[in-house]
Structure formats: structure tokens, C-alpha cells
Amino acid sequence: MKRRVSSQLIAAILVNAVYEMKNYPIVLITTVLSPLSFLVVIAFVSRGALIGQAIEGGLIMSMFSSGTALQGDLSHLKNDFKLQDMLVSSPASPQIYVLGMAVSEIVYTLPALVILISLVGIYIQPNLFQAAELTGALLLMFLTSVVIGFMFSTFSSDIVQSFAFSRLLSLLFTTITPVYYPITYIPLPYAYLAYLSPTTYVAEIVQNATGYLTLPGFLVAADWLILSGLTIVLFFVTAKKARWKES
């Protein structure tokens, strides 16, 4: 059983990440440039004052975008290669399939993550507790985006539609919302609209953890609670409504 699970995970990583990275290295440039381009713009505009927040924003964008990118990849394999039809009749479970694809998205994003993590070490220099809090918040954000990506992929009938939704979600949740800058830069009452995005709660957690934003303890706890609750709700909604098998 363990060998079968590990082989399924490895297969997903090879098919969805390693193959594309090896044969089409140009796609790595887009993966790296997407978060770094906004980082550079924010750093220049703020004259370096927001470089720490911008680096954290790049990490949030990379993790969220890699999760929602699952939508396009799953849709491509389902609609163009009919892979999901084969998996339905195989011993593979939806959980292992999605887990393998999710891990492959992390592998695919590794070049950007390595650069951003290096910048964290240079400019932010978090201690062990701060690093653990950043890692936990980012992984929770990734899990949320994976659930969102999987939910949309099961309803998508065309790869073009899937990529359009993926880009729209990434744009709305990682560039317009206060991810690369503190929420205090948004005047009231518009700041309240930012809380419609899950990335706002992650940004508050990581910015507070590294001292770029000072929040009361109960607000930080509320951020964790809301983000965790949203992830759980989305998970159960997706498990109930998503179509693994075609009716």
C-alpha cells in the first residue's frame, strides 16, 4: 500500500512538474518573474522601505498561485488527456491524486521559492519561532488555494477557461489585496473589503510575526481562526460538490 501511494506521488511530480521543467524551461522564467516583478516595483516605489513586506508578499503570491494553478493542470489532464477517467477505474484515490498534483505544484514553484527564501534570510532574518510561524501560515494558505483550484477544475470543461479563472484568482487575491504592503496603507472604509480575501489574513500573520505590522494578540488569533475555518469549510464543500466522476 505504501509503495503504491509513493509511486503515485512520484508519478504526479514527474508528469506535472519535472517533465515540463525539463522540456520547457522557459516556463520557469514566468514562475520566477511573477512574484519578483511586484517585489521590485514595490521596493523601488517605497525606496526600499517596504522591501521586507514585498518579499513576504512574493512568498504569499507564489504559494497561492501554485495552489490555484492546480486548476489548470487538473483540467488539462482531465479534459485533454482523459487521465481522470482512467484514474476513476483504477485503485488510485482522489486524495492521493490531488496530493501528488499539489506536491508537483510546489516542485514547479521551487526556483521562485528558493530565491524568495534566500531574500528572507538576507533582509528579514527571522528567528526560529518567526520562521515557523511564516511556514505554517504559508502552508495553510497553500492548502486553501489547492482546495479552491481542485474545486474549479472539476467544473471546468476547457483548459482556456481554467487558466483564465486561475489568473483572475491570482490577480484578485495577491496583487490588489494588501499582500505586498501593509493593510494600514488602505484608507477606511475600503480596508474592510480586503478582508474578503484569504490572503489578507496570511499577510497580517506574517507581517505581524516579523514586526512589520503590530497587531493585538486576539486579532492574530482571529486571523488564524478565520483562515483555518475557511480552509475547512472549502474542503467540505469541495468534497461534497466537486465532481470526481462524470455523471
C-alpha positions in Angstrom: 0.0 0.0 0.0 2.8 2.5 1.0 4.7 1.6 -2.2 1.7 2.2 -4.4 1.0 5.6 -2.7 4.6 6.7 -3.1 4.7 5.6 -6.7 1.5 7.6 -7.4 3.0 10.7 -5.8 6.3 10.3 -7.7 4.4 9.8 -11.0 2.4 13.0 -10.4 5.6 15.0 -9.7 7.3 13.6 -12.8 4.4 14.2 -15.1 3.2 17.6 -13.9 6.5 19.2 -12.8 9.8 17.6 -13.8 8.7 16.8 -17.4 7.6 20.4 -18.1 10.6 22.0 -16.3 13.0 19.8 -18.2 11.4 20.1 -21.7 10.1 23.7 -21.5 12.5 25.6 -19.2 11.0 28.9 -20.5 8.0 28.3 -18.1 10.4 28.7 -15.2 11.1 32.3 -16.1 7.4 33.1 -15.8 7.2 31.3 -12.4 10.1 33.3 -11.1 9.3 36.7 -12.6 5.6 36.8 -11.5 6.3 37.3 -7.7 9.6 39.1 -8.2 8.3 41.7 -10.6 5.8 43.0 -8.0 8.6 42.8 -5.3 10.9 45.0 -7.4 8.2 47.6 -8.2 7.2 47.9 -4.5 10.8 48.2 -3.4 11.5 50.9 -5.9 8.3 52.9 -5.3 8.8 52.7 -1.5 12.6 53.4 -1.8 13.3 50.2 0.0 11.0 50.9 2.9 8.6 48.0 2.1 11.2 45.5 0.8 10.5 43.1 3.8 6.8 43.2 3.2 7.3 42.8 -0.5 9.4 39.7 0.0 6.8 38.2 2.2 4.2 39.2 -0.4 6.2 37.3 -3.1 6.1 34.2 -1.0 2.3 34.5 -0.5 1.8 35.0 -4.2 4.0 32.1 -5.1 2.2 29.7 -2.7 -1.3 30.9 -3.6 -0.7 30.9 -7.3 0.9 27.5 -7.2 -2.2 26.1 -5.5 -4.7 27.7 -7.9 -2.5 26.6 -10.8 -3.7 23.1 -9.9 -7.0 24.1 -11.5 -5.4 24.4 -15.0 -3.3 21.3 -14.7 -6.0 19.1 -13.4 -8.4 20.4 -16.1 -5.8 19.8 -18.8 -5.2 16.2 -17.7 -8.9 15.6 -17.3 -10.3 17.1 -20.5 -7.4 16.8 -22.9 -5.8 13.5 -21.9 -8.8 11.9 -20.2 -6.4 10.9 -17.3 -9.1 11.3 -14.7 -11.4 8.8 -16.5 -8.6 6.3 -16.2 -8.0 7.1 -12.6 -11.7 6.6 -11.7 -11.5 3.0 -12.8 -8.1 2.4 -11.1 -7.1 1.8 -7.5 -5.9 5.4 -7.2 -8.0 7.5 -4.9 -8.9 11.2 -5.5 -7.0 12.1 -2.3 -3.7 10.6 -3.5 -4.2 12.0 -7.0 -4.8 15.6 -5.7 -2.0 15.3 -3.1 0.5 14.2 -5.8 -0.5 17.1 -8.1 -0.3 19.6 -5.2 3.2 18.5 -4.3 4.1 18.8 -8.0 3.0 22.4 -8.0 5.4 23.1 -5.1 8.2 21.4 -7.0 7.3 23.5 -10.0 7.5 26.7 -7.9 10.8 25.8 -6.2 13.0 28.2 -8.3 10.9 31.2 -7.2 10.7 29.9 -3.6 14.5 29.4 -3.3 15.1 33.0 -4.4 12.5 34.4 -2.1 13.6 32.3 0.9 17.2 33.5 0.3 15.9 37.1 0.3 14.1 36.4 3.6 17.4 35.3 5.1 19.2 38.4 3.9 16.7 41.1 4.5 14.3 39.8 7.2 16.5 37.3 9.1 13.7 35.7 11.1 14.4 33.7 14.3 13.3 30.1 14.6 9.8 31.0 16.0 9.2 33.6 13.3 10.3 31.2 10.6 7.9 28.5 12.0 5.0 31.0 12.0 5.8 32.1 8.4 6.0 28.5 7.3 2.7 27.5 9.0 0.8 30.4 7.6 2.1 29.9 4.0 1.4 26.2 4.1 -2.2 26.9 5.3 -2.5 29.4 2.5 -1.3 26.8 0.0 -3.8 24.2 1.3 -6.6 26.8 0.9 -5.6 27.6 -2.7 -5.3 23.9 -3.5 -8.9 23.2 -2.4 -10.0 26.2 -4.5 -8.1 25.0 -7.5 -9.4 21.5 -7.3 -13.0 22.7 -6.9 -12.8 24.8 -10.0 -11.0 22.1 -12.0 -13.8 19.6 -11.5 -16.4 22.0 -13.1 -14.2 23.3 -15.8 -14.7 21.9 -19.3 -11.9 23.7 -21.2 -8.2 24.5 -20.5 -8.6 28.1 -21.6 -11.4 28.6 -19.2 -9.3 27.1 -16.4 -6.3 29.3 -17.0 -8.5 32.4 -17.2 -10.0 31.6 -13.8 -6.6 30.8 -12.3 -5.1 34.1 -13.4 -8.1 36.0 -12.3 -7.9 34.5 -8.8 -4.2 35.2 -8.6 -4.7 38.8 -9.7 -7.6 39.4 -7.2 -6.0 37.7 -4.2 -2.3 38.5 -4.5 -1.9 41.8 -6.3 -4.9 44.0 -5.4 -5.2 42.9 -1.8 -2.6 44.1 0.8 -0.1 41.3 0.3 3.0 43.3 -0.8 2.2 46.2 1.6 0.5 46.6 5.0 -3.2 46.9 5.2 -2.8 50.2 7.0 -2.0 51.7 3.6 -5.6 51.3 2.6 -7.9 54.0 3.8 -11.2 53.2 5.6 -13.8 52.0 4.7 -12.0 50.3 1.8 -9.7 48.4 4.0 -12.7 46.3 5.2 -13.1 45.0 1.6 -9.6 43.5 1.8 -10.8 41.0 4.4 -12.9 39.3 1.7 -9.6 37.7 0.6 -7.9 34.9 2.5 -4.5 36.3 1.5 -5.1 39.3 3.7 -5.2 37.2 6.8 -2.0 35.4 5.8 -0.3 38.8 5.2 -1.3 40.1 8.6 0.0 36.9 10.2 3.4 37.0 8.5 3.8 40.8 8.7 3.0 40.7 12.4 5.3 37.8 13.1 8.3 39.7 11.6 7.5 43.1 13.1 6.3 44.9 10.0 2.8 45.2 11.5 1.8 45.4 15.1 -1.5 43.7 16.0 -3.1 42.7 19.3 -2.8 39.0 20.1 -6.6 38.4 19.8 -6.5 39.8 16.2 -3.7 37.5 15.2 -5.6 34.6 16.8 -8.6 35.7 14.8 -6.6 35.7 11.6 -5.5 32.1 12.2 -9.0 31.0 13.2 -10.7 32.6 10.1 -8.1 31.2 7.7 -8.3 27.7 9.2 -12.1 27.9 9.3 -12.3 29.0 5.7 -10.0 26.1 4.6 -12.1 23.6 6.5 -15.4 24.9 5.0 -13.9 24.9 1.5 -12.6 21.4 1.9 -16.1 20.0 2.9 -17.9 22.0 0.2 -15.4 20.7 -2.4 -15.6 17.1 -1.1 -19.4 17.3 -1.3 -20.0 19.2 -4.5 -16.9 18.6 -6.7 -17.4 16.0 -9.5 -14.8 13.3 -9.4 -16.8 11.1 -11.7 -18.7 12.4 -14.7 -22.5 11.8 -14.2 
